[in-house]
């Protein structure tokens, strides 16, 4: 007959083993923010989110304007302009907003980017005080490719409203393809990974207890 301690160990291990392994959120925080601003000529700042030496997004700064465009099949969440206008302003997302394949299903927001065939189109972050991101400290929702698979992520931005300037403080993405991510999510284990760790600790603790009881 199994003792309560043994049953507790087996229960903890069973919970851990039933949880699928998933990746973690990879986050990059910058010691000094990337400044998107120009006094004279237009400036373009490439951003490689996952460090594979491929540009995922290019941020543009001109006098009185800050914007961004996607590279390849990559996309970002926008507020559609409507009518005959193409695209729309980049939509600022609050911390904790779920960024994933269904994020663009809402009538007020959609995924947009070069995958739509509009190469080089720059979406607005701010034109002075205009633009949905103007005056916001928020997150930009992104969907970009790694080895031909879509990963979801976020870019943290502060966009000034007094004049067109923005600051990038960091970004993060889900290491598993197709898995949604919360805006601002930190680099911590997924719940399933945490359960595996707990299960392992429970198993070790139970084994040590049984060894101690045998010695006693």
N, C-alpha and C positions, 0 to 999 in steps of 0.2 A: 504493500500500500504506500502510495506516495505521501510524503509529509506536506503540510501547508507551504513550507518554504520551497519545496521542489515544485509544487503546483504554481506558486507565484512566479518562479523563474521561467517555467515553461510557458506561462501565460504572457509574460513580458517578451519572451523570444518570439512567440507566435505572432504577436502584434507587429513586431519589428519586421519579421520576414514577409508579412502580407503587404507591407508598404512598398510600392515600386520606387526604385532609385531614380532620382532626378538630379539635374545639375543645380548649380548655384547661380546667383545673380552676380555677374562680373561688373564691378564698378570702378571708374576712374575719377578720382578727385584731384583737382589742380591746386597746387600751392598758390599760384597766381592765376587769376582768371584770364581767359582769352578775350581781348578787347576788340569789339567790332565797331569801329568808328574811323572816319577819315576826315581830314581837313581840306584835302584837295582832290587828288585823283581817286577813282574807285579802287577798293581793295577787296581781294578775294582770299578767304581763309579756308583751306581744305580740312576736313575732319575725318579721321580714320577711327571708327568706334572700337573695333575689336583688335587693332594692332596687326593686321595682316598686310600692311603696306599698300592697301587699296583705299582710295578715297571713297567714302560713303556719302558725304554731304559737303557742299561748298557754301559757306556763308559769305554774303556780299555786303559791303558798306560803301555807300555813296553819300554825297552831301545831302542831308535830310532824309536818308533812307537806309534801312537795314533789312536784309532778306536772306533767303536760303533756297538752294536748289538741290535736288537729289541726283545721284549718279546711277547709271545702269537701270536696274529694275527696282531700285529702292524707292520707298514712299514715306509720306508723313501725313499726319492728321490735319485737315483744314476745315474752315467754315466756308462752304461753297458760296461763290459769288452769286450764282443763280443767273437766269436769263441766258444771254448769249456769251457771257463772260466765261473765260476758261479758268478753272482752279478757284482760288480764294486765299484769304489770309490764313497763316498758320494759327491753329487753335491752341490757346494756353490751357494747360490741364492742371487741375489741383492735385496736390499730393494724395496718393492713394487711388487715383483713377486707374481703372483697369485698361491697359493697352494690349490689344490682341486682335485676332481675326474678326471679331464681332464689333469692334469699336466703331467702325464706320457704318454700322447698320442703322444708327440713329438718323432721323430726318435732318438733324442740325449739324451733322459732321460726317466727313467721309475721308477715305484714304486717297491720296493723290501723289503723283510723281512721274518720273520719266517712263515708268511702265505704261503710262497712258499715251505715250508717243509725243509728249511735249518737251523734247530735249532742250535744255538750257533755260526753261521757264523758271524765273525766280519768284518765289512766294514771299509775300510781305510779312515781316515781323513788326515793323514800325515805319511810318512816314510822318515824322514829327510826332504829333499827338494822336494821329490816326493809326489804324491797324489794331487788331484785336489783342496783340501782345504788348502794345504801348502801355507803359506804367505798371507792368506785371512782373512779379517774381513767380515763375511757374515752370511747367515742364512741357517740352515738345515731344509728342509721341512719334516714334519712328518704327519702320518695318524695313529691315535691310537684309541682304543676302550674305551668308557665309557658306561657301562651297555649294552654291545653288539651292540653299535652303533658307527659308525666311525665319529671322529672329526678331523678336520685339524688344524695344528698348525705349529709353527716355534720355533727353538732354535737358539739364537744368539751366535756365536763362533768367537773367534780370535785364529788362528792356526799359530804358529811361523814356519818359514821355516829354520832358522839356525839349529835348532834341534827339535826333535819331542816333542812338548808341545802344549797344547791348554787351552783355558780359556772360561768357560761358563758364560755369563753375565746375561742371563735371557731367558725366553721363554713365549710364548703366544699361545692360542688356541681359536677357535670359539666355543661358548657355545651351539650353535645349531648344531645338527648332520648333516653331509652331506653338510654343507655350506662352500664354499671356504673362504680363508683368505689371506690377503696380507702379505708378509714377513715383519716383523717389525711393523705390525699394533698395535696401542696402545689400551688401554682399554677405548674406547669412545663409546657412543651409536651409533647403526646403523642408517643410514639415516631415516629409518621408525620410529625409536624411537624418533629421533630429531623432525620429523614432528608432532608426537603426542604431544610433549612438546610445540611446537610452536602453534599448534592448541588449546591446553588448555589455553595458555597464551592469545591468541586472544579472546577466548570465555570469559575469566574472564575480560579482558579489556573492551570488548563490554558491558558486563553486568554492570560493574561499570559506564560506560559512560551513559547508559540508565537510571540507578538509579539517576545519577547526573542531567540529563536533566529533570527527573520527579520532582526532588526536586526544580529545578529552575523554 
